[in-house]
Amino acid sequence: MNHRKKTKIVAAVSVAAGLALLYFGLAFYFQSHFAFRTDINHLDVSGCGVKKVERRLEKEMKSYRLSLKPRTGEREEIRGESIELKPVFRREIDEMLDRQNAFAWPYYLVRGQRFVSEAVVEYDEGKLREEIGRLFMMKSAEQKESRDAYISDYSRDGYQIIEEEYGTKIDAEAFEKAVREAVLGLDEELVMDKAGCYIDPKITKEDEGLRSACDTLNKYTKLTITYNVGDKREILDGEIIHRWLSVSKGKKVRIDEAQIADYVSELARKYNTAFRSRTLRTSYGKEIAIVGGDYGWKVDKDAEREMILKDLNAGESVERELVYAQTANSHGPNDYGDTYVEINLTAQHLFFYKDGELLVESDFVSGNIAKSHATPVGAYSLTYKQKDATLRGEDYESKVSYWMPYCGDVGMHDASWRSSFGGSIYKRNGSHGCVNLPASAAKTIFENIEAGYPVLVYELSGTESAKGLAQDRAASVDDLISAIGEVTLDAQPKISAARAAFDALGEQEKGYVRKLDVLTAAEAAFAALQQEAANQATQAQGEAQAVIDKINAIGKVTEDDKAAIRDARKSYDALSEMAKAYVTNYAVLQEAEEAYKALTES
């Protein structure tokens, strides 16, 4: 082995021995002293023995101050002497030293070790609370409530999350606990924010439920529903939608369906035309209002409400029509457009226009006025049409080829049992309410009309037809003839009035009189009664003359006139009432009877 190599070995052994000596020496030392980088309750006690540590802790506590760093504002402090802070040693430091592994001193040199013991610190709990209560930061005026993050009110930009605000409202219980722990640990500073001494917002801007609710609100309010109502546009957007929305405590967005229903009802009031009055420029050139009937636009309120909910949930803007339960021809000023049936009950005349072209014009017979079966006026929708139908009622059954109902059981149809239409037939011999048409007119209408077509029914004074007026005048004569009743000698004024009214009619009007034969018969019967009465009068006069003669023959009354007076009385009593009326000297008979009675009783 050469000299250089030996030198290296000796040096290495020397270093190793030195290191070993150092290691074991320090290990022995740290049997009774705290190792490098050791602190107890924040006090550096590296290399100190138990007694020295106790002295240092006692000194530390005499000058102890806890600095309180609030969230905002000036720092405050709690002094150890104010709370009677003092050390208490009951082998706690010895036990800490016992827990130290002296042979691990190299480890402590790198990592250090810390001991915290509340057992070595004692203070007055009551005075600590008093000190806390005296703090300026504890005054209610200095404490501001925290505010949770929340969703803003609606604006044109939609909804935003308003960030939470951290206030200075102190959680008294948490603060006292944090102060107590800091004092026991002899901490020099308490950062109140980090120690959780404040009542902080429970909901922050990062809250998933809050963000989800905000997104949902914006989803609903940023969409637009554009309704096309003819040439008008009705827009439903966030300005209205936001009024229907609310957020529950569980951060769920709720839609108030009752408010949607109110909105739809408002749309219905605005755009419904069913059951409302409408104006029609009639085929007679006069403009009238048609009142009543179910024709027109009618919003299906339940279906439209459901459609709005569907659109909201889809989150996409749409352009569409309202959902209708019933439609009309046009959204213009006149919802019936230029295709409709026009029925003038006064004129008993009908017009059927299709796409503005007059397709059918015809007389008809409507409901019987005399029997309270008047055809209703108003605007209606054709319900349906049926070929070869049988119409039934309480007192009728009629087969028709073309049945077109528009108002319940009232409709248009052919009437093969009629030979005449128009005029005033309806007033006394009308239908049960339907519009009776000639077969040809009914057929053409049937072939060109569809369910939903408007049927406009009205009355218009001044449009009565010449035929109708003639029939009315003839009917008044028929009424006078009917009023004659049983023909007696007292019926002469009624018969004369009926004859005079008939004679005053024109030739066309006379042709509509249905009871002329009754009048003629009444006149003949009256003439016969008059002749019979004349014959009876002549006979009665002859019979009366015989009695007159017997009475005149009595003369001056004596007791011998008994037989003559009695014979005259008997003959008079045997006369008819008519004959008695012709006995002009009946008073003479009565006087004779009184005179004879006076003679025989004296």
DASUL-V543578 format. One record per residue. N is the residue number from 1. PSI is psi in whole degrees, -180 to 180 (none if undefined). NEAR is the number of other ideal C-beta (glycine too) atoms within 8 Angstrom. Layout:
# DASUL-V543578
N&PSI&NEAR, N&PSI&NEAR
This chain:
# DASUL-V543578
1&129&3, 2&167&5, 3&-41&5, 4&-42&6, 5&-40&8, 6&-38&9, 7&-42&8, 8&-40&8, 9&-44&8, 10&-40&8, 11&-43&8, 12&-42&8, 13&-38&8, 14&-43&8, 15&-45&8, 16&-43&8, 17&-40&8, 18&-43&8, 19&-41&8, 20&-42&8, 21&-43&8, 22&-46&8, 23&-50&9, 24&-29&8, 25&-46&8, 26&-35&9, 27&-41&11, 28&-41&8, 29&-42&9, 30&5&12, 31&-29&7, 32&6&7, 33&153&10, 34&142&14, 35&176&14, 36&148&9, 37&44&10, 38&135&15, 39&149&12, 40&120&16, 41&48&13, 42&8&8, 43&123&11, 44&117&5, 45&24&12, 46&127&10, 47&4&6, 48&144&9, 49&179&8, 50&-49&9, 51&-42&6, 52&-38&9, 53&-45&14, 54&-42&11, 55&-42&8, 56&-40&11, 57&-41&14, 58&-42&10, 59&-41&8, 60&-43&10, 61&-29&13, 62&-32&8, 63&15&7, 64&135&11, 65&131&9, 66&114&15, 67&124&9, 68&117&13, 69&106&9, 70&173&11, 71&-41&8, 72&159&4, 73&-174&8, 74&151&5, 75&154&7, 76&168&9, 77&157&8, 78&122&14, 79&142&9, 80&-40&14, 81&-26&7, 82&-23&8, 83&13&13, 84&50&8, 85&134&11, 86&158&8, 87&154&10, 88&119&8, 89&118&8, 90&56&5, 91&13&6, 92&-40&10, 93&-39&13, 94&-41&8, 95&-37&8, 96&-43&12, 97&-37&11, 98&-31&6, 99&-13&5, 100&136&13, 101&104&4, 102&-33&11, 103&-8&5, 104&20&9, 105&-32&12, 106&-36&7, 107&-46&7, 108&-31&14, 109&-33&8, 110&-47&6, 111&-26&6, 112&171&9, 113&149&9, 114&136&7, 115&138&9, 116&128&8, 117&119&10, 118&-18&7, 119&-23&7, 120&-1&12, 121&134&15, 122&143&6, 123&170&12, 124&113&7, 125&-44&6, 126&-43&6, 127&-31&11, 128&-43&15, 129&-38&9, 130&-42&8, 131&-40&11, 132&-44&12, 133&-28&7, 134&-12&6, 135&139&9, 136&-38&8, 137&-17&12, 138&-8&11, 139&138&7, 140&-33&4, 141&-23&4, 142&-3&9, 143&124&12, 144&132&6, 145&143&7, 146&159&13, 147&132&8, 148&155&9, 149&147&12, 150&169&9, 151&132&11, 152&166&9, 153&162&4, 154&140&9, 155&177&7, 156&-23&4, 157&3&4, 158&-154&11, 159&145&12, 160&158&8, 161&122&12, 162&122&8, 163&148&7, 164&158&11, 165&130&7, 166&116&8, 167&-166&11, 168&19&12, 169&119&10, 170&135&12, 171&98&10, 172&-41&7, 173&-45&6, 174&-37&10, 175&-47&13, 176&-40&11, 177&-43&8, 178&-40&13, 179&-44&14, 180&-46&9, 181&-39&9, 182&-42&11, 183&-45&17, 184&-31&10, 185&3&11, 186&35&12, 187&143&10, 188&-22&7, 189&141&7, 190&109&13, 191&102&7, 192&-36&14, 193&-49&8, 194&-30&5, 195&-1&11, 196&41&8, 197&-2&11, 198&156&14, 199&99&8, 200&164&7, 201&142&11, 202&-24&4, 203&125&9, 204&172&9, 205&-17&10, 206&-1&5, 207&124&10, 208&-40&6, 209&-41&8, 210&-43&14, 211&-41&11, 212&-43&9, 213&-41&13, 214&-43&12, 215&-40&8, 216&-43&9, 217&-43&16, 218&-34&10, 219&-44&9, 220&-44&15, 221&-13&14, 222&-8&7, 223&161&14, 224&132&8, 225&116&13, 226&116&12, 227&129&12, 228&113&9, 229&89&10, 230&-128&7, 231&10&3, 232&155&7, 233&129&7, 234&124&10, 235&126&8, 236&116&11, 237&-167&10, 238&-28&11, 239&-29&5, 240&-44&9, 241&-38&13, 242&-23&11, 243&-19&6, 244&-7&10, 245&145&13, 246&162&6, 247&127&10, 248&171&8, 249&-27&3, 250&12&5, 251&32&10, 252&134&7, 253&127&11, 254&142&8, 255&124&10, 256&100&9, 257&-26&8, 258&-38&6, 259&-33&9, 260&-43&13, 261&-40&10, 262&-40&8, 263&-44&12, 264&-38&13, 265&-37&9, 266&-41&8, 267&-42&13, 268&-43&11, 269&-32&7, 270&-39&7, 271&-11&12, 272&138&12, 273&-10&11, 274&142&11, 275&12&7, 276&158&7, 277&145&6, 278&158&12, 279&140&10, 280&127&13, 281&108&6, 282&167&12, 283&-8&7, 284&2&8, 285&-9&5, 286&140&7, 287&130&6, 288&164&9, 289&130&7, 290&119&15, 291&137&6, 292&170&8, 293&161&12, 294&5&11, 295&146&15, 296&179&14, 297&139&13, 298&114&11, 299&133&14, 300&95&9, 301&-42&10, 302&-45&6, 303&-38&9, 304&-39&13, 305&-44&12, 306&-36&8, 307&-39&9, 308&-45&13, 309&-41&11, 310&-44&8, 311&-41&11, 312&-46&11, 313&-30&6, 314&-30&7, 315&18&7, 316&139&6, 317&141&7, 318&159&10, 319&121&6, 320&178&8, 321&164&7, 322&158&10, 323&118&9, 324&142&10, 325&-23&7, 326&138&10, 327&168&5, 328&-179&14, 329&-31&10, 330&152&9, 331&7&10, 332&-170&7, 333&-35&3, 334&108&9, 335&-11&14, 336&-10&14, 337&-141&11, 338&20&7, 339&111&11, 340&164&13, 341&128&15, 342&120&12, 343&114&13, 344&105&15, 345&-33&12, 346&-45&10, 347&-12&11, 348&46&17, 349&142&12, 350&147&16, 351&136&10, 352&113&15, 353&136&13, 354&119&8, 355&40&6, 356&-5&6, 357&133&6, 358&114&8, 359&-36&9, 360&139&10, 361&127&7, 362&149&10, 363&162&11, 364&176&15, 365&123&15, 366&-161&15, 367&144&13, 368&112&14, 369&-42&11, 370&-28&7, 371&18&6, 372&36&6, 373&32&11, 374&140&9, 375&130&15, 376&144&10, 377&165&11, 378&-180&12, 379&126&14, 380&162&12, 381&137&12, 382&125&16, 383&-50&7, 384&-180&6, 385&148&11, 386&135&7, 387&140&8, 388&72&6, 389&159&9, 390&118&7, 391&129&13, 392&145&6, 393&-170&8, 394&-34&3, 395&24&3, 396&160&8, 397&115&7, 398&134&9, 399&130&8, 400&156&14, 401&-30&11, 402&106&14, 403&123&11, 404&82&14, 405&148&11, 406&-15&11, 407&82&12, 408&-120&4, 409&4&9, 410&133&12, 411&-175&12, 412&142&14, 413&164&16, 414&157&12, 415&86&13, 416&-20&7, 417&-6&4, 418&141&8, 419&-10&2, 420&146&6, 421&160&14, 422&-163&12, 423&-141&12, 424&27&13, 425&-38&13, 426&-26&15, 427&-32&11, 428&-18&10, 429&38&7, 430&-171&14, 431&-172&14, 432&10&8, 433&-22&11, 434&166&14, 435&104&14, 436&128&12, 437&155&15, 438&149&10, 439&-41&10, 440&-42&6, 441&-44&12, 442&-40&16, 443&-46&11, 444&-43&11, 445&-46&16, 446&-41&11, 447&-14&6, 448&-1&8, 449&154&11, 450&162&6, 451&138&8, 452&-15&6, 453&141&12, 454&142&16, 455&113&15, 456&115&13, 457&131&13, 458&170&12, 459&140&7, 460&101&12, 461&140&6, 462&-6&5, 463&14&10, 464&138&10, 465&156&12, 466&-39&5, 467&-44&9, 468&-43&13, 469&-41&10, 470&-42&13, 471&-36&13, 472&-44&11, 473&-40&10, 474&-39&15, 475&-35&12, 476&-34&9, 477&-43&14, 478&-37&11, 479&-40&8, 480&-38&12, 481&-42&14, 482&-30&9, 483&-15&8, 484&-42&13, 485&-143&7, 486&133&4, 487&120&10, 488&176&6, 489&-17&8, 490&-4&4, 491&0&13, 492&-44&8, 493&-40&6, 494&-41&11, 495&-41&14, 496&-39&8, 497&-41&9, 498&-42&15, 499&-43&10, 500&-40&8, 501&-41&11, 502&-45&12, 503&-25&6, 504&-11&5, 505&155&12, 506&173&6, 507&-41&6, 508&-41&7, 509&-40&12, 510&-31&11, 511&-20&7, 512&-6&10, 513&122&13, 514&-14&6, 515&28&10, 516&-38&10, 517&-32&6, 518&-41&10, 519&-46&14, 520&-44&8, 521&-40&8, 522&-41&14, 523&-42&10, 524&-42&8, 525&-38&9, 526&-40&13, 527&-41&8, 528&-41&8, 529&-39&11, 530&-43&9, 531&-42&8, 532&-41&8, 533&-37&9, 534&-42&8, 535&-42&8, 536&-36&9, 537&-42&9, 538&-45&8, 539&-41&9, 540&-37&14, 541&-41&10, 542&-44&8, 543&-38&11, 544&-36&14, 545&-38&9, 546&-40&9, 547&-37&14, 548&-43&11, 549&-43&8, 550&-39&12, 551&-42&15, 552&-27&8, 553&-14&7, 554&-43&13, 555&-144&5, 556&132&3, 557&129&10, 558&177&6, 559&-15&7, 560&-1&4, 561&11&12, 562&-48&8, 563&-40&6, 564&-40&10, 565&-44&14, 566&-39&8, 567&-40&9, 568&-43&14, 569&-44&10, 570&-41&8, 571&-40&11, 572&-47&13, 573&-24&6, 574&-11&5, 575&156&13, 576&165&7, 577&-39&6, 578&-45&9, 579&-41&14, 580&-35&11, 581&-24&8, 582&-8&10, 583&101&13, 584&-16&5, 585&29&9, 586&-32&10, 587&-33&6, 588&-41&10, 589&-44&14, 590&-40&8, 591&-39&8, 592&-40&14, 593&-37&10, 594&-40&8, 595&-44&9, 596&-40&13, 597&-38&8, 598&-37&8, 599&-41&10, 600&-18&7, 601&-4&5, 602&none&4
